[in-house]
């Protein structure tokens, strides 16, 4: 019961990582603003967790490869963030974020195994759009500090997703359930 109440308190955050819905979160030290920004929208949070989780499920036999997709995502998120801070705004950003949830959820649920480079390209492409969405909202005057915090926040979510992946890797049902939930969330964002 307590978990349900705690989780339901997060529902309003589902759309708060996007323009105009920051509830004053962009006030204060730039590094801290960037650090907490990836946690303030359920769509971004889910995508970043899925990248870590998928990398563990996809590359369990290749320990070094496990780090490649999260590193690609964080790096290209920074590139997208720089584009967003520079004022680049694409009308497809929200659609691509929703598609990233659908795709990452499917990749986790189906335990899709890709070559390392293909996996990095896939998550990296989505990362650019997540980065643009974040960058459009971060304080441009203090972009370096805010983007540094954003990348560290993202990396911590990837690590959390990786820990989740290692915890449920032996299960047949749990990755499917988690992936299905995230894919349906992405689908609902696309439909909305």
C-alpha positions, 0 to 999 in steps of 0.5 A: 500500500505504501509503495502504491501511494509513493509511486502514485505521487510520481505520476505528476512528474510524467510530463514535468521534464518538458518546457513550461512544466518545470515547477520552478526546478530551474531555480538554483545552482546550475549543476544541481539543476542539471543533475536533477533534471533527468529525474523530473520526467517519467519519460526520460527517467524510464528511457535512461533506466532502460538503456542500462537494463538493456545493456546488461541483458544484451551483453551479459556475455561481454562484460566490457560491452555492457558499458558501451550503450550507456556511454554512447547514450550519455555522450550523445545526450550531451551533444543533444543538450548542447544543441538544445542549449544553442536553441535548436528545437525540433518538432519531432523531439517529443515523438522521438522520445515516445518512440525511444520508450517504445523501442527500448521497452521492446528491446528489454522485453524481447531481450534483443541482442544487437552488435555493440555498434548497432546498439550504440547507434540505436540508443545514441540516436534516441539520446540526441532527442532526449538531450535536445529536450533537456537542453531547451530547458536548462539555463543557457547562461550556465550551460556548462555546469547544468550539462555536466550535472545532466550527464552525471544524473543520466549516468547514475540512472544508467547504473541503476538500470544496469543494477536492475538488469543484473538483478532480474537477468535470470528471470524470464518474466520480469524483463518481459514485464518491465519492457512491456510496461515501458513500451506501453508507456511509450505507446500511450505517449505516442497516442496522446 
